[in-house]
Amino acid sequence: MRTLIVLRHAKAAQVPGLADRERPLTDRGERDAKRAGDEIRAAGFDPDVVLCSPALRTRRTAEIAFPETEISYEREIYEAYPEELLELVRRSDPGLGTVVLCGHNPGVHELALGLAGGDYGFRPGAFAVIGVESVWADLWPGEGRLVSHWDPKEH
């Protein structure tokens, strides 16, 4: 069994005049990113790689949540549709057991719902843990199983 963890970047600041890609995390966002990583490790998941959007808020979320995990910055995650995110996951090394995808809404939420269903929101800092039976290359919508969902505002 493989595990895909779909993580939305933590709370980012709205800074007038600053490009969207350069928006930093707020203080709460920094705390929530650490909590998300702590929750994932406490649940027994040890990611092999983090596929991450190059936007500042996603980079910082991944760096805080997974300080000892390889992070691969993938420019196509920024503004991606769920189909594009799924294609990126499909290209993952078949030997990887746990992959994190750290990106933006609505793409990450729609990816999680498409793979495993469920009825939950996806606020900043939230993540879904999805169990996957197939190899990454054969992953299709509806083939995942929602293992858990975590939202920083609910915990």
N, C-alpha and C positions, 0 to 999 in steps of 0.2 A: 504494500500500500504506500502511496505517495501522499504528501500533504502540500496543498497550496494555501498560503496565507495571503489574503488580499487586504492590504492596509491603505487606508486613506491618510494622506498627510495630516499632521496635527494642525491645530488652530494657527492661522497665519494673520499677520497684521495687514491692515489696509493703509497703505502709505501713499498720499497724494503725489502724483508725478513719478512714482516708481513703477517700472515695468512689472507686469504680472509675474514673470519668471523670477524676479528678484525679491519677491515679497518674503520677509523673514517670519519665523515663528514668533508668536507672542510668548510671554513668560509662561502662561498656562499651556500653550502649545509645547514648549520645551518639557514641562512637567508631564504632560499627557503622553508625549513620545516615549519618555523613560518608562512610564507606567505600562504602556502597551508592550514594550520589549520585556519588561519584568513579568507581565501576565503570560506572554507567550512562552517564556522560559519556564515559568512556574507550572505551566500545563504540560511540560515535558517536551516541547518542540525546540529543536536545535537547527535553525536554518542553515542550509548549505550555501545559499547565495541569496542576495537581495537584488531583484531587478527594479531599478529606480529611475524615475523621471529626473532629468537634469535641473528642474526648477529648484531654487534655493530651499523652499519650504519642504519639498520631498527629500532632498539631499540631507537636510538637517534632521528631519524625522528619522530617516534610516540610520544616520550616523549615531544618533542618541539611542535609538531602540536596539540597534545591533552593532555595538562598537567593535566586536571581535569577528564579525562576519564579512565575507567578501561582498562588496557592493559593485554591481555592474550598472553604470549609468547608460540608459537607453533613451535616446532623444525621441523615439516614436511613442513613448508613453505619454508625453505631454500632449494634451488635447486628443487622446486616442479614443476611438470607439471600442466597445467591448470585443468586437470581432478582431480588431487589431491587437488588443491585449492578449486575447486567447492565442492568436498566431505567435506572438512573442513567447508565451509560456510553452507552446508546442515545440519551439526550437531549443528548449532547455536540454541540457545533457541528460540522457536517459539514466545515468547512474546517480543522479541527484534525488534524494529522498524528500527533502523539504525545500520548497522555493517560496520566497516572499516576493510579492509584487506590490511596490509602493508607488501609488499614483494619485490621480485626481478624480473627483466626481464630474459628471455622472458615470464615466467609464468604468471605474472600479466597482461601484455599486451594481451596475448592470451586469458586469462580468460575474460577480459573486451570485447574483440572483439567477442568471442564465445557467450557471454550472450546477447550482445546488438548490435553487429555490429558497423559500423562507419568506418571512414577513417581518422585516426590520428596516430601520433607517441606517444611514451611513454618514453620521456627522464626522467632522474632523477628528482624527485620531482613532476612529473605529476600525475594527478589523473583523474579517470572517475567516475561520479555519475550515477548509474544505478537504475532505478525504477523497482520494482519487485512486481507483483500481487500475486503470489503464496506464500505459507508458505515456509520457508527456506528449509525444508526437501524435498519439491517437485520441487525445482529449477532445470531447465534443460537448456542446451544451446539454445539460441534463444528466451528465455522467458522474457528477460529483455528489458528495453527501455532506451536508452542513454538520460539522462537528461542534462548532461553537461560534458565537458572535460576541463581541465585546465593544462597549461604547463607554468612553471615559465619563460622560455625564451621568451614566447609570450606575457607576461603580465608585 
